[in-house]
């Protein structure tokens, strides 16, 4: 389990000032749980994600993994960004297997693991294509497969579908759910889309404006597997309304 207990983070600006990104944030993420984070721009969502990765440490409070204090890069984590950041000189299969090659695992087993993930992501037959030959959505699927190839315990996703058009974004949401269900792990997913958060997550953490605090944690009681048909359900509307109310009235409700 990942636990953040009353963590805070302040950054120094180039002009010698200070910006408080997070304040008194307490969250726990259970193994295999899908947690989404939503909030206005600048509320510390990405800082929180980097903190879980161990790339940014809290100034106050504690970050623990399985009860042990995190003091550096968190083992067993993988990160997917808004931009696919694929290596343009490598084909799709080699891009996916690349993290394994960094630890000496660039053999037949690594390539087979990459092929299995690509097949699960609907990219069978594209293993030897170059990134420039793929659409934006396909490139992002490759990036997600690359994140999964090391079989991480925690997948951190920073607005991974933010640069995609609406239809591709919906398609990617279902593709991500299928990959997650086939490869169980904890997922921490940052998004600006309320409907996307409700569709994907077990719980949605709503952040208040800067400094980022937890305004609400919304339990999403929708059965899995999820589908877009559930957007018409009373539970989907309940969760969406609660999240929207907390975002637009977040400062008053933050705790």
VENMO-V629237 format. One record per run of one state. SS is the DSSP state (~ for helix, > for strand, _ for the rest). FROM is the first residue (numbers start at 1). LEN is the number of residues. If there is no record, write none. Layout:
# VENMO-V629237
ss: {SS;SS}
from: {FROM;FROM}
len: {LEN;LEN}
This chain:
# VENMO-V629237
ss: {_;>;_;>;_;>;_;~;_;>;_;>;_;>;_;>;~;_;~;_;>;~;_;~;_;>;_;~;_;>;_;~;_;>;_;>;_;>;_;~;_;~;_;~;_}
from: {1;2;13;18;30;34;39;45;53;60;66;68;70;77;81;91;92;102;108;121;130;131;134;136;149;154;159;166;183;186;191;194;201;203;208;212;213;214;220;228;233;234;249;250;254}
len: {1;11;5;12;4;5;6;8;7;6;2;2;7;4;10;1;10;6;13;9;1;3;2;13;5;5;7;17;3;5;3;7;2;5;4;1;1;6;8;5;1;15;1;4;2}
